[in-house]
Amino acid sequence: MKIELKTVEENQVASISHVGPVEEMGELIGELTGWVIQKRLQVTQPPFVVYYTSPMEVSTEKMEYEVGIPFKGEAKEDEHVNIKIMPKHKTISTLFKGPYQEICPVYAEIMQYIMEGKYEMIGAPREAYLNNPQEVPENELLTEVIFPVIDLEDCENPTENVNITENPEITIEEENSYTISPIGYAKRNGMDAFLEIDGKYIPGLKELDNFSHVMVLWLADKIENRNMLQMYPPYSMNTFTGVFATRSEYRPNPIAVTTCKILDINEEKGIIRVANLDAVDGTPIIDLKPYMPSFDRVKEPEIPKWLSFLWPEWVH
């Protein structure tokens, strides 16, 4: 199996979001294709599906995914079809030939490739369908499996694609200075992520197991370049932004925050198993805050078009 690193250019995408069995995907693609034809738009790439949930995590009826067709032309979205922007970004992908139901091992192999290489996932995986199951036999079906990623080697040499503005020199009076001490460290074991809390802070975990999610504040201590105030973010490589309009780790103060699902807490040992943690092994954890919808969720948020496709609206 040939796995490739590619750069995907920006595209307009007509899409339909759906919750239900993946077997309903074909009907949705047909519906979306008809909409594109009716609007007299030019299809530029094969249809694809972005999977926001996994059959390993939810039942068939609760699968959440989005069907998309890239196009050229002008069109307005309606109550059923959305118009979004697929930003310029990098991907790790491979071409699979065969029945759709045999594709799962491909995902595992690409995930292993990403973990062993200098890459980090930045969005939900997707499948692009290069031919039609109504026109070819199952063993001739061609599916491209695609994972949006950051190439970490680019992050090690960021001056190639960013505008660097030097921070002004600031003198802090000694009495106003302060020290941040880690309360623990992130640990990774393959796909599993853990927060290992230092013994003296373990009493602070009491009652955290009654929450479903925790906001993890961590220190991007491996980032040395902190004077980058403008950049092309890796998840939208043709959008020039200020650092405060990104989630980049290249910040004046390298503090990052990730909201993680709590999978298990061993309060006695101070170990929290979490999902969706994007900190690397050995990252210092500087604080934990329980996720509380009344404080941390906004009812009708707005984001730029160039951020509308790599991530779902909600993470479950």
N, C-alpha and C positions, 0 to 999 in steps of 0.2 A: 504494500500500500504506500503510495507516494503522498507525503504530507508537505504542503507548501506554505510559505509566508507570502501574502499578497497585500497590495494596497488597493482598497476599494474607493473609487471616486464618489463624490456626492451625487445623490439621485433624489428626484421626487418619487414618492411611493404612494399609490392608492392602497388602502388597507381596510380590513374588516377584523375587529376583535371578536373573540368567541370563547365561550366556556362550554365544554362538552367533549364527547369522544372524538379522537383524532380521525375516526372513520368519516366524520362529517366534513373533513377538510376538502375533499374533492368537490363537493357541492358548493362550498364557499369559494373555491378557486374559480369554478364555472360562473358563479354569480358575479364575482369581481371582474372576470374577463369580459363578461357581457356589459358591465357598467363602463369599462374602459373603451370598448368598441362603440358603445352608444354615444360617449362623449367625444369620439373621434380623436382619441389620444394615441400617440405612438408608443408601443411597448418597446422598451430598450433592453430588458433582461428577462430571463425566465421567472415565473412565479416562485415565491418562497414562503416558508412558514417560520416564524420566530416562536420558540417554545419557552414560555415563562414559568411553567411548572414541569415536573418530571413524573412519569408514570411510576417511578420508584417512591414518590412522596405523596401522591394524591390518587384518588380513585379515578376511573375512566371518565365519569360524568363531571369531575371537577378539573379536568385538564384545561389550562388556560393558554391560549395561543393566538397569534395574529397572522392572518394571511396577507401577503403583500405582492404588488406588481409594480416594478419601476416603470416610469413613463416620462415622455416629453410632451409638452403642451400646457395649456392653461385649463384648469378645472376647479370648481368649488366643491368642497365636501358637503355631504348631506347627513341626515340623521343616522345613516347606516354605514356609509363609506367615509373614512378619514383620509385627509391628505397630509402626509408627513414628509420629513426630510431624513434620508439616510445619509449621515455625514461622512466625509472622507475619513477612513480609518484603516487600520491594518487587521488582517485576519490570518488565522491558521486554518487550512482547509484540506480536504481530500475528496476524491471522486469515488463513489461507491457504485458498483454495478450489481444489481440483483433485487430481490423482493424487498419491499419496505420493512417487512417484519423481521428481517435479518440484519438490520442496520445498527442495532444496539452496541455490538462489540467495537464498531468504528468510533463511537463516542468515547469509550473507555481508552482506546488507543491514542486518540488525539489528546485527551486529558492527561495521559501519562507523558506524552510528548511535551505538552505545555509545562508540566511540573518539572520535568528534567531539563528543560531549556531555560533561556532567559526571557520568559514571557509571563504576562499576567493577564487574566481575563478581564475585560471591561464591559461585558454585556451578555445578554442571553444568546445561546446558540441558535442557529437557524439551518434549515435545509432548503436548497434550491433544486427545483425539479426540471431536469434538462430535456425530458421527453414525456410522452403522454401514455399512461397505463392503458388507455383505450386503443392505442395504436401499435404498441409493441408488447411482446410477452413479458411476464414478470422478471425472467432472468436477464432481460435486456434493459431494464429500467436503470436510468442514470440519475443519481442523486448526489449533489455536492453538499457535504457536511461542513459547516462554517462556524468558527468561534472567533468573535471579535477579541483582539488582544492589544496589549502594549508590548512593544519590543523594548525590553529593559536596557539594551545596549544604547538605544537612542536616549534614554533618560540619563545614562552615564555621561553622555556628550551633548548636553542640551543647548549649547551655544550655537549649534548649527541651525537651529530653527526658532530661536526666540530673540526678543529684543530685551537686552539686559540694561536696567537702570540702576545705578549704584544707590544704595540706601544712604541717606544723610548720616553723618557721624552723630551719635547720640551719647551723651555722658549721663550716666545714672548715679545719683548720689548713693553712697554706701548704705545709708539708712533706709533707702527705698528699694534696695535690691532684695531678691528672694530666691529660694531654691525649690525646685520641684523634684521630689523623690518618687521613684516608681513604686507602685503598690504591688507590682508583679510583672510577669512577662508573658508574651504570647508564645505558644508552642504549637508546632504543626507536626502531624504524623500522617503523611500522605494527604488524603482529602480531609482528614479530621483536624479541627482547630480547637485549641484550648486556651483558657486564661488561667495561669498558675499564680495565685495570689500569695504574697509573702505572709508568713505566719502571724506577724503582729497585726495585720489588717484583716485576717479571717473573720473576726467578730463582726466586721462591717457587712458581711454577706447575709446576716440574719434577715429572713423574710424575702430575700431577692427571688427565691424559688417560686414565689406566688405571682411573679410577673412572667409574661411570655417572651419579652424582648428586653435587651439592655443596650444602652448607648455606651460604647467603649471609646474613651479618649486615650489616644496613644501618641507616642513621640516618634516622629520620623527621624530618628537619630542617625540614620545612614545617609541622609541627604546633606551634602556639604554646601551646595550652591543655594544661598538664601537671599540673593539680591535680584531674583527674577520677578519683575513686577508685571511683565506682559509676555505672552507666549501663545503658541498654537497648541491647545490641549490635545493629547494623544487620541481622544475619542472623537475629535472633530478637527482634523489636521489642517483644514483650510479656513478655520475661524480664528481670527486673532483677538485675544481677550486679555483683560487684566487678571492678575492672579486671584483677586477677590471674586471673580465671576467663574471660578473653576474650583474643582476639588483636588487640585494638584498638591503634591507633597512639597513642592518648592515654595515655601512660604517664609516671610520674615521671621516668624516664630513657628517652628516645625511641629505644630500640634494638629493632629488628624482626629476625626471622629467617625465611627461606623456604628450603625444600629444593627445589632445581631439578634437572631433568634436563639433563645436559651434552649438547648437540647437536654442538658442534664447538669445538676450541681452536686458535687461532693463537698458539702460544707465543712466536714471534718478535716479534709485534706486541702481545702481551698482551691479546688479545681472546677472550672466551669467549662463545659463543652458547648460550643456555639457554632452557628452556621453563618455564612456570608462575611466572615472576617477577612479583610484585605491587607492585614499587617503580616509581615514575614516573621519567620521563626526568630525568637530572641528579641522582638520589639518590646521596649518598655511600655507598660500600661500605667497611665498616670491618674485615671479616675474611672469610675463606673457610675452610671445614672440609670435608674429604671425608665423604660419608655412608657410615657403616660399620654394617651391619645388627646386628652383635653388640653395638654400643654404643647405637645410635640407634633400634632397633626393639624394641617391647614385644610379647610374645607374645599376651597376652590383655588388651588395654586396655579400659577402660570409659569411656564418654562419656555426657552427659545425653541424654535422649530428644529434647530440642529441638535437638540437633545431629546427629540420626541420618539426615537425608535430603538435605541440600543437597550433601554431599560423599560420594564413595565411601569404603568402608572402607580401601582401598588405592589409591594413585595409582601407575600404571605408567609 
